[in-house]
Each structure stands twice: as C-alpha cells, then as structure tokens.
Amino acid sequence: MHHHHGYLWVGPRERFDQEALRRPPHPEPPPPGSKPELIQRYREVAAEFPTSDLPPLETAYWLIKPCSLVRGTWDEAKEAAGWIGERLTELAPRFASERDRDTTRLARLVSAAAEQLHSGTDVSYGFYLERPSYLSLAVVTCSPNRSMPELPCPLA
C-alpha cells in the first residue's frame, strides 16, 4: 500500500547550490588513469550523497537518505498535503517574495499537492527565504515510488 514521507530542509542558499552533492554519483566510477581530482570528487560524492541532508535534485532520491530525515509519514495523500500546508503557513512570513506569501496561492499549492500525491506523484516545493536561505519541502510517495520503484522504503 502506498504511503507518503515528508521532508523539509532550510539552510544557506550557498549550500543548496552545491549541486554535485545533490545528485547521486555516476553508476560507474572514473576509469583507471583518470585525473586524481576527478577520482577524489567521485569518492566524495559517493560517500556524501546518501548521508547528506541536502535535498536531492530528483525528489525520489530522498528515499535513500537517512530515515532520521523523514519529518512525517502518512497513509493518506490529504494528510500529507495538510502537513505541507502547515509548513507553508508556518514559514510564509519568512518568504522573500510577497507573491510566495499570498495565502490564496499557497492554498492552491496544497490542493495541487493533494491531487498529485493521490495519483502517486511526488511533490517538491522550494522557496527563497530572507537572504540568504532556502526552503525545500517535499513529500515522496513510497512502496513503490512511481518514478523510481527500485528505491526501498526508508522506514522498512
């Protein structure tokens, strides 16, 4: 049966921009004879990606992160979307853009999230907060995930 896991990250924009640490390492390591800095970088990413609290570029990859990063688990899409709504309401005063703080717009995002989650699709929202912070908010459908069914449930 499908269920949903919630994830929240707030941190410095510079850290969020470290995209190499937000994507999984290439499945094949650099070939022998590669530049030492390339091999070192591959090793860093391979070691850090699964354990880093940074939001992955592909939402489903939250599932391979430590289960301690799960902020909530729900059987119902509507409950998971409600959690998103609570976080948006709580953090909206810190949003850098007045447009992002608009309560009607936020309500539409929550409604859209409920529909997406009900259909088995992951939800991921990001907002600039007062400088220089960033908010990443995601709910990932699990058991199995639609886009990456091979990924295990982090709480299994």
Contacts in CASP RR format, 6 or more apart in sequence:
PFRMAT RR
TARGET T0000
AUTHOR 0000-0000-0000
METHOD contacts of the structure
MODEL  1
MHHHHGYLWVGPRERFDQEALRRPPHPEPPPPGSKPELIQRYREVAAEFP
TSDLPPLETAYWLIKPCSLVRGTWDEAKEAAGWIGERLTELAPRFASERD
RDTTRLARLVSAAAEQLHSGTDVSYGFYLERPSYLSLAVVTCSPNRSMPE
LPCPLA
1 75 0 8 1.000
1 143 0 8 1.000
2 75 0 8 1.000
2 120 0 8 1.000
2 141 0 8 1.000
2 142 0 8 1.000
2 143 0 8 1.000
3 73 0 8 1.000
3 74 0 8 1.000
3 75 0 8 1.000
3 141 0 8 1.000
3 142 0 8 1.000
3 143 0 8 1.000
4 73 0 8 1.000
4 74 0 8 1.000
4 75 0 8 1.000
4 77 0 8 1.000
4 79 0 8 1.000
4 80 0 8 1.000
4 117 0 8 1.000
4 139 0 8 1.000
4 140 0 8 1.000
4 141 0 8 1.000
4 142 0 8 1.000
5 62 0 8 1.000
5 63 0 8 1.000
5 70 0 8 1.000
5 72 0 8 1.000
5 73 0 8 1.000
5 139 0 8 1.000
5 140 0 8 1.000
5 142 0 8 1.000
5 154 0 8 1.000
5 155 0 8 1.000
6 62 0 8 1.000
6 70 0 8 1.000
6 71 0 8 1.000
6 72 0 8 1.000
6 73 0 8 1.000
6 80 0 8 1.000
6 83 0 8 1.000
6 138 0 8 1.000
6 139 0 8 1.000
6 140 0 8 1.000
7 55 0 8 1.000
7 62 0 8 1.000
7 65 0 8 1.000
7 69 0 8 1.000
7 70 0 8 1.000
7 71 0 8 1.000
7 136 0 8 1.000
7 137 0 8 1.000
7 138 0 8 1.000
7 139 0 8 1.000
7 140 0 8 1.000
8 71 0 8 1.000
8 87 0 8 1.000
8 135 0 8 1.000
8 136 0 8 1.000
8 137 0 8 1.000
8 138 0 8 1.000
9 16 0 8 1.000
9 53 0 8 1.000
9 54 0 8 1.000
9 55 0 8 1.000
9 135 0 8 1.000
9 136 0 8 1.000
10 91 0 8 1.000
10 129 0 8 1.000
10 133 0 8 1.000
10 134 0 8 1.000
10 135 0 8 1.000
10 136 0 8 1.000
11 133 0 8 1.000
11 134 0 8 1.000
11 135 0 8 1.000
12 132 0 8 1.000
12 133 0 8 1.000
12 134 0 8 1.000
13 128 0 8 1.000
13 131 0 8 1.000
13 132 0 8 1.000
13 133 0 8 1.000
13 134 0 8 1.000
14 132 0 8 1.000
15 54 0 8 1.000
16 22 0 8 1.000
16 54 0 8 1.000
16 55 0 8 1.000
16 134 0 8 1.000
16 136 0 8 1.000
18 54 0 8 1.000
19 57 0 8 1.000
20 41 0 8 1.000
20 45 0 8 1.000
21 45 0 8 1.000
21 48 0 8 1.000
21 49 0 8 1.000
21 52 0 8 1.000
21 54 0 8 1.000
22 49 0 8 1.000
22 52 0 8 1.000
22 54 0 8 1.000
22 55 0 8 1.000
22 56 0 8 1.000
22 57 0 8 1.000
23 45 0 8 1.000
23 49 0 8 1.000
23 56 0 8 1.000
23 57 0 8 1.000
23 58 0 8 1.000
24 45 0 8 1.000
24 49 0 8 1.000
24 56 0 8 1.000
24 61 0 8 1.000
24 64 0 8 1.000
25 42 0 8 1.000
25 45 0 8 1.000
25 46 0 8 1.000
25 49 0 8 1.000
26 42 0 8 1.000
29 39 0 8 1.000
29 42 0 8 1.000
29 46 0 8 1.000
30 38 0 8 1.000
30 39 0 8 1.000
30 42 0 8 1.000
49 56 0 8 1.000
50 64 0 8 1.000
50 65 0 8 1.000
51 65 0 8 1.000
51 66 0 8 1.000
52 65 0 8 1.000
53 65 0 8 1.000
53 69 0 8 1.000
55 62 0 8 1.000
55 124 0 8 1.000
55 136 0 8 1.000
55 138 0 8 1.000
56 62 0 8 1.000
56 65 0 8 1.000
58 147 0 8 1.000
58 148 0 8 1.000
59 122 0 8 1.000
59 123 0 8 1.000
59 124 0 8 1.000
59 138 0 8 1.000
59 140 0 8 1.000
59 147 0 8 1.000
60 122 0 8 1.000
60 140 0 8 1.000
60 145 0 8 1.000
60 147 0 8 1.000
60 148 0 8 1.000
60 151 0 8 1.000
61 148 0 8 1.000
61 151 0 8 1.000
62 69 0 8 1.000
62 138 0 8 1.000
62 140 0 8 1.000
62 154 0 8 1.000
63 140 0 8 1.000
63 142 0 8 1.000
63 145 0 8 1.000
63 148 0 8 1.000
63 151 0 8 1.000
63 152 0 8 1.000
63 153 0 8 1.000
63 154 0 8 1.000
64 151 0 8 1.000
64 152 0 8 1.000
64 154 0 8 1.000
65 154 0 8 1.000
66 154 0 8 1.000
67 154 0 8 1.000
67 155 0 8 1.000
69 154 0 8 1.000
70 154 0 8 1.000
70 155 0 8 1.000
71 83 0 8 1.000
72 83 0 8 1.000
73 155 0 8 1.000
74 80 0 8 1.000
74 83 0 8 1.000
77 114 0 8 1.000
77 115 0 8 1.000
77 117 0 8 1.000
77 118 0 8 1.000
77 120 0 8 1.000
78 114 0 8 1.000
78 118 0 8 1.000
80 113 0 8 1.000
80 114 0 8 1.000
80 117 0 8 1.000
80 139 0 8 1.000
81 110 0 8 1.000
81 111 0 8 1.000
81 113 0 8 1.000
81 114 0 8 1.000
81 117 0 8 1.000
81 123 0 8 1.000
81 139 0 8 1.000
82 110 0 8 1.000
82 114 0 8 1.000
83 139 0 8 1.000
84 109 0 8 1.000
84 110 0 8 1.000
84 113 0 8 1.000
84 123 0 8 1.000
84 125 0 8 1.000
84 137 0 8 1.000
84 139 0 8 1.000
85 106 0 8 1.000
85 109 0 8 1.000
85 110 0 8 1.000
85 113 0 8 1.000
87 137 0 8 1.000
88 106 0 8 1.000
88 109 0 8 1.000
88 110 0 8 1.000
88 125 0 8 1.000
88 137 0 8 1.000
89 106 0 8 1.000
91 127 0 8 1.000
91 129 0 8 1.000
91 135 0 8 1.000
92 100 0 8 1.000
92 101 0 8 1.000
92 103 0 8 1.000
92 106 0 8 1.000
93 101 0 8 1.000
94 129 0 8 1.000
94 130 0 8 1.000
94 133 0 8 1.000
94 135 0 8 1.000
95 101 0 8 1.000
95 127 0 8 1.000
95 128 0 8 1.000
95 129 0 8 1.000
95 135 0 8 1.000
96 127 0 8 1.000
96 128 0 8 1.000
96 129 0 8 1.000
96 130 0 8 1.000
96 131 0 8 1.000
97 127 0 8 1.000
97 128 0 8 1.000
99 105 0 8 1.000
100 106 0 8 1.000
100 127 0 8 1.000
100 128 0 8 1.000
109 125 0 8 1.000
112 123 0 8 1.000
113 123 0 8 1.000
113 125 0 8 1.000
113 139 0 8 1.000
116 122 0 8 1.000
116 123 0 8 1.000
117 123 0 8 1.000
117 139 0 8 1.000
117 141 0 8 1.000
120 141 0 8 1.000
120 146 0 8 1.000
121 141 0 8 1.000
121 146 0 8 1.000
122 138 0 8 1.000
122 139 0 8 1.000
122 140 0 8 1.000
122 141 0 8 1.000
122 145 0 8 1.000
122 146 0 8 1.000
122 147 0 8 1.000
123 138 0 8 1.000
123 139 0 8 1.000
124 136 0 8 1.000
124 137 0 8 1.000
124 138 0 8 1.000
125 135 0 8 1.000
125 136 0 8 1.000
125 137 0 8 1.000
125 138 0 8 1.000
126 134 0 8 1.000
126 135 0 8 1.000
126 136 0 8 1.000
126 137 0 8 1.000
127 134 0 8 1.000
127 135 0 8 1.000
127 137 0 8 1.000
128 134 0 8 1.000
128 135 0 8 1.000
129 135 0 8 1.000
142 153 0 8 1.000
142 154 0 8 1.000
143 153 0 8 1.000
144 150 0 8 1.000
144 151 0 8 1.000
145 151 0 8 1.000
END
